[in-house]
């Protein structure tokens, strides 16, 4: 290990216990021990019997708390669980120190297999969107529907505002950044993150800002905080370089589950221009665009995202009562204002089924030479008038 690399993390059994994690009203936390990994799971009790399960995956530097607002909106619609991915939130690092997209996906699959909750309505934001895409591609039996909020799928022309996040995975950058920002307060750090992730940081209430500061202060005391951030960023960058059948766009082509795509017009981390490519690539997709949202639309506009998800459920339920060939595109206008709604379907190859066959490679792997768009794609689009709906 070079002098610029982060030090190795001590075993989870000897890590100090940090301050308690905030649990919102109506939520519960539990720890789930799986082979090689321990996950903290945030859940909301089902409000009635017979609800289908849902699982939510956060983005880089996030936690299960990122989904609290949306989970509350979906009470009575699904039975919600959100996980802290290994090394994030209240979950300790993985035993093997592997933070690749494949490793995160393997942890999610192990959790679903062990709990027997699948198939689930799977939600993913950013890094969690990349992980969710891989899970849906390699284990279609575990995914009922897929909802991707600003998924971190490879871009050839990355936005300038996203470059620092990618550089975090470079050896020595995290150590350099921590030295450079040593005097920054938690409040300053949180304001910087919100300016990057929110379309309008002014929408964040003082109470929510205070909670975010408390959570960051807690996590900064964890000895593995920067290691988890660095290695996960590196794993994401490495996944971008994978070609062939293990490339994220190639795997997106193979997703069978009905998919809701959500993109923000002010997203500084995932290019808004990628929305149309994602809609063309995922064979059975609907596209929801929120012009004023940033990278975390489920936090900024939880009511709007929840409405779109309920419509996805209604549409798939109607289609389930007749042959797929007779299913019609969604032609109803969205009730939420300022939304670009697209219904797209495409054909493609069947998914792989071996999560272990495609480990995230290093920079030596070549980029995917495919276009990422399934052949014979057909799209239907319309525009709903008005202005964007409000979030929490």
C-alpha positions in Angstrom: 0.0 0.0 0.0 1.4 3.4 -1.0 1.7 6.2 1.5 -1.3 8.0 -0.1 -3.7 5.1 0.3 -6.1 5.0 3.1 -5.1 2.6 6.0 -6.8 -0.7 6.3 -10.0 -0.8 8.3 -10.1 -2.9 11.5 -12.4 -5.9 11.7 -16.0 -5.0 12.4 -15.9 -6.8 15.7 -13.6 -4.1 17.2 -15.0 -1.0 15.5 -16.2 1.6 18.0 -20.0 2.1 18.3 -21.0 5.5 16.9 -23.9 7.6 18.0 -27.4 6.3 17.4 -28.9 6.6 13.9 -32.1 8.6 13.6 -35.3 6.6 13.2 -38.3 8.5 11.9 -41.8 8.1 13.3 -43.3 4.8 12.0 -39.9 3.3 11.1 -37.9 0.4 12.6 -34.2 -0.6 12.4 -32.8 -4.0 12.6 -29.5 -5.7 11.8 -29.3 -8.6 9.4 -26.2 -10.8 9.4 -25.4 -12.5 6.1 -22.4 -14.4 4.8 -19.6 -11.9 4.7 -21.7 -8.8 5.4 -24.0 -7.3 7.9 -26.8 -4.9 6.8 -28.9 -2.5 8.7 -32.4 -2.5 7.4 -34.9 0.3 7.9 -38.6 -0.7 7.5 -42.1 0.6 7.9 -44.7 -1.9 9.2 -47.3 -2.9 6.6 -50.5 -1.0 7.1 -52.6 -3.9 5.8 -52.2 -7.5 4.9 -51.3 -8.7 1.4 -49.0 -5.8 0.4 -46.1 -6.7 -2.0 -42.6 -6.0 -0.6 -40.4 -3.1 -1.7 -36.7 -2.6 -1.3 -34.8 0.7 -1.6 -31.1 1.2 -2.3 -29.4 4.6 -1.7 -26.6 6.3 -3.6 -22.9 7.0 -2.9 -22.5 8.6 0.5 -26.2 8.2 1.3 -28.1 5.8 3.5 -31.5 4.3 4.0 -32.7 7.6 5.4 -32.7 9.0 1.9 -35.9 7.0 1.3 -37.8 7.9 4.4 -40.1 10.5 2.7 -41.0 8.2 -0.2 -41.5 5.2 2.0 -44.0 7.2 4.1 -45.8 8.2 0.9 -46.1 4.6 -0.1 -47.7 3.4 3.1 -50.6 1.2 2.2 -49.2 0.6 -1.3 -46.2 -1.6 -0.6 -44.4 -3.0 2.5 -41.2 -1.0 2.5 -37.6 -1.8 3.5 -34.5 0.2 2.8 -31.0 -1.1 3.4 -27.8 0.7 4.3 -25.3 -0.7 1.8 -22.1 -2.2 3.4 -20.0 0.6 4.9 -22.8 3.2 4.7 -25.4 4.4 7.1 -25.3 2.0 10.1 -24.0 -1.0 8.2 -20.4 -2.0 9.0 -17.9 -2.6 6.1 -18.0 -5.9 4.3 -15.7 -8.5 5.6 -13.6 -8.7 2.4 -13.5 -4.9 1.9 -15.1 -5.3 -1.6 -17.2 -2.3 -2.5 -17.7 -3.0 -6.2 -21.1 -2.8 -7.9 -21.1 -6.6 -8.1 -20.3 -7.0 -4.4 -23.1 -4.5 -3.5 -25.5 -6.4 -5.8 -24.4 -9.7 -4.2 -25.2 -8.4 -0.7 -28.7 -7.3 -1.9 -29.3 -10.7 -3.5 -28.2 -12.5 -0.3 -30.5 -10.4 1.7 -33.5 -11.1 -0.6 -32.7 -14.8 -0.8 -32.3 -15.1 3.0 -35.5 -13.1 3.8 -37.6 -14.8 1.1 -39.3 -11.5 0.4 -38.7 -11.6 -3.4 -39.9 -10.7 -5.9 -39.8 -7.1 -4.7 -40.5 -3.7 -6.1 -36.8 -2.6 -6.3 -35.9 1.1 -6.0 -32.4 2.5 -6.6 -30.9 6.0 -6.6 -27.5 6.9 -8.2 -25.0 4.1 -7.1 -28.0 2.2 -5.8 -29.6 2.5 -9.3 -26.5 0.8 -10.8 -26.7 -1.9 -8.2 -30.5 -2.3 -8.8 -29.9 -2.6 -12.5 -27.4 -5.4 -12.0 -29.7 -7.2 -9.6 -32.6 -7.0 -12.0 -30.5 -8.3 -14.9 -29.0 -11.3 -13.2 -31.9 -12.3 -10.9 -35.1 -11.4 -12.6 -36.9 -13.7 -10.3 -36.3 -11.3 -7.4 -37.6 -8.1 -9.0 -41.3 -7.4 -9.6 -40.8 -3.8 -10.8 -37.8 -1.5 -11.0 -37.7 2.2 -10.2 -34.4 4.0 -11.0 -33.9 7.6 -9.7 -31.0 9.2 -11.5 -29.2 5.8 -11.9 -25.4 5.9 -12.2 -25.1 4.3 -15.6 -22.0 5.0 -17.7 -21.7 8.4 -19.5 -19.2 9.1 -22.2 -19.3 12.9 -21.5 -19.5 13.3 -17.7 -20.6 16.7 -16.4 -17.9 18.8 -14.9 -19.8 18.9 -11.6 -19.6 15.1 -11.4 -15.8 14.9 -11.9 -14.8 15.4 -8.3 -17.0 12.5 -7.2 -15.3 10.3 -9.7 -11.9 11.5 -8.7 -12.6 10.4 -5.2 -11.9 6.8 -6.3 -8.4 7.7 -7.3 -5.6 6.6 -4.9 -4.6 9.4 -2.5 -7.4 11.8 -3.5 -9.5 11.1 -0.4 -6.6 11.7 1.9 -5.7 14.9 0.1 -9.4 16.1 0.3 -9.5 15.4 4.1 -6.4 17.4 4.6 -7.7 20.3 2.5 -11.1 20.3 4.2 -9.8 19.7 7.8 -11.2 23.0 9.0 -14.6 22.7 7.4 -17.5 22.3 9.8 -20.2 19.7 9.4 -22.6 22.4 8.5 -20.4 23.6 5.6 -20.0 20.1 4.3 -23.7 19.4 4.4 -24.4 22.7 2.6 -21.9 21.7 -0.1 -23.5 18.2 -0.5 -27.0 19.7 -0.7 -25.9 22.3 -3.3 -24.6 19.4 -5.4 -27.5 17.0 -5.0 -30.6 19.2 -4.8 -32.2 21.1 -7.6 -33.1 23.8 -5.1 -31.4 23.4 -1.7 -33.8 26.1 -0.3 -36.5 23.4 -0.2 -34.6 21.7 2.6 -36.3 22.6 5.9 -34.1 23.7 8.9 -35.2 20.6 10.7 -34.0 18.3 7.9 -30.8 20.3 7.6 -30.1 19.7 11.3 -30.7 16.0 11.0 -28.3 15.8 8.0 -25.6 17.6 10.1 -26.1 15.2 13.0 -25.8 12.2 10.7 -22.7 13.5 9.0 -21.0 14.2 12.3 -21.8 10.7 13.4 -20.4 9.1 10.2 -17.3 11.3 10.2 -16.4 9.6 13.5 -16.5 6.2 11.9 -12.9 5.0 11.1 -14.0 3.4 7.8 -16.1 6.4 6.5 -13.6 7.6 3.9 -12.5 4.1 3.0 -16.1 3.1 2.2 -16.6 6.3 0.1 -13.3 5.9 -1.8 -13.7 2.2 -2.5 -17.4 2.5 -3.6 -16.5 5.5 -5.9 -13.7 3.4 -7.3 -16.0 0.4 -7.8 -18.5 2.6 -9.6 -15.8 4.0 -11.9 -14.5 0.5 -12.6 -18.0 -0.7 -13.5 -18.2 2.1 -16.1 -15.2 0.6 -17.9 -16.7 -2.9 -18.1 -17.5 -4.1 -21.7 -19.4 -7.0 -23.1 -22.2 -8.7 -21.3 -21.1 -7.3 -17.9 -21.4 -3.7 -19.0 -24.1 -1.8 -17.1 -25.9 -0.7 -20.3 -25.8 -4.2 -21.7 -27.3 -5.5 -18.5 -29.9 -2.8 -18.6 -31.0 -4.2 -22.0 -31.7 -7.5 -20.3 -33.9 -6.2 -17.5 -37.3 -7.8 -17.8 -39.1 -6.0 -15.0 -41.5 -3.0 -15.8 -39.3 0.0 -15.1 -40.0 3.6 -13.9 -37.1 6.0 -14.7 -36.9 9.3 -12.8 -34.5 12.1 -13.9 -34.0 15.6 -12.6 -33.5 18.6 -15.0 -31.0 20.1 -12.5 -29.1 17.0 -11.7 -25.4 17.8 -11.4 -24.2 14.3 -11.1 -26.1 12.3 -13.7 -26.6 13.9 -17.0 -30.2 14.7 -17.8 -29.5 13.8 -21.5 -29.1 10.2 -20.3 -32.8 10.0 -19.7 -33.7 9.2 -23.3 -31.0 6.6 -23.7 -32.2 4.9 -20.5 -35.8 4.9 -21.8 -34.7 3.4 -25.1 -32.5 0.8 -23.4 -34.8 -0.6 -20.8 -37.3 -2.7 -22.7 -40.4 -1.9 -20.7 -39.9 1.6 -19.3 -41.7 4.8 -18.4 -39.8 8.0 -18.1 -40.6 10.7 -15.5 -38.6 13.9 -15.8 -38.8 16.7 -13.2 -37.3 19.9 -14.6 -36.6 21.5 -11.2 -35.3 18.4 -9.4 -31.7 17.5 -8.8 -30.0 14.2 -8.1 -32.4 13.0 -5.3 -35.9 13.5 -6.7 -37.3 11.0 -4.2 -36.3 13.4 -1.4 -37.2 16.6 -3.2 -40.5 15.5 -4.8 -41.6 12.3 -2.9 -45.3 12.9 -3.7 -44.7 13.1 -7.4 -42.5 10.0 -7.5 -45.0 8.1 -5.4 -47.8 9.0 -7.8 -45.8 7.8 -10.8 -45.0 4.6 -9.0 -48.6 4.0 -8.2 -49.5 4.5 -11.8 -46.8 1.9 -12.8 -48.5 -0.6 -10.4 -51.9 0.2 -11.9 -50.6 -0.2 -15.5 -48.8 -3.5 -14.8 -51.8 -4.9 -13.0 -54.0 -4.1 -16.0 -51.5 -5.6 -18.4 -51.2 -8.7 -16.2 -54.9 -9.6 -16.9 -54.3 -10.0 -20.7 -51.5 -11.2 -23.0 -48.4 -8.9 -23.3 -49.0 -8.6 -27.1 -52.4 -6.9 -26.3 -51.0 -4.5 -23.8 -51.3 -0.8 -24.9 -48.9 2.1 -24.2 -49.8 4.5 -21.4 -51.7 7.4 -22.9 -53.1 9.0 -19.8 -51.6 12.5 -18.9 -49.7 12.6 -15.6 -51.4 14.6 -12.9 -48.2 16.1 -11.7 -47.2 19.3 -13.4 -44.1 20.0 -15.6 -43.4 16.4 -16.1 -42.1 14.8 -19.3 -43.8 11.4 -19.5 -42.5 8.7 -21.9 -43.6 5.1 -22.3 -41.0 3.0 -24.1 -40.5 -0.7 -24.8 -37.7 -2.6 -26.5 -36.6 -6.1 -27.2 -33.3 -7.6 -26.2 -31.4 -10.7 -25.0 -32.4 -12.7 -22.0 -30.5 -11.7 -18.8 -27.5 -13.5 -17.3 -28.1 -15.4 -14.1 -24.7 -15.6 -12.6 -23.9 -12.6 -10.4 -20.5 -14.0 -9.6 -19.3 -14.3 -13.3 -18.8 -10.6 -13.9 -16.6 -9.0 -11.2 -16.1 -5.3 -11.7 -12.8 -5.0 -13.4 -10.2 -2.3 -13.3 -9.4 0.3 -15.9 -7.9 -2.4 -18.2 -11.5 -3.5 -19.2 -12.6 -1.8 -22.4 -15.8 0.2 -22.7 -18.9 -1.4 -24.0 -18.9 -1.1 -27.7 -22.7 -1.7 -28.0 -25.1 1.2 -28.4 -27.0 0.3 -25.3 -30.3 0.4 -27.2 -32.3 -2.7 -27.8 -33.3 -3.5 -31.3 -36.8 -2.8 -32.5 -37.4 -0.2 -29.9 -40.7 1.7 -29.9 -41.5 4.8 -27.9 -44.6 6.7 -27.1 -44.4 10.2 -25.5 -46.6 13.0 -24.5 -46.3 16.2 -22.4 -48.5 17.2 -19.5 -48.9 20.9 -18.9 -48.4 23.0 -15.8 -45.7 23.2 -13.3 -43.8 20.6 -11.2 -45.5 19.2 -8.1 -44.2 20.1 -4.7 -42.1 17.8 -2.6 -41.7 17.6 1.1 
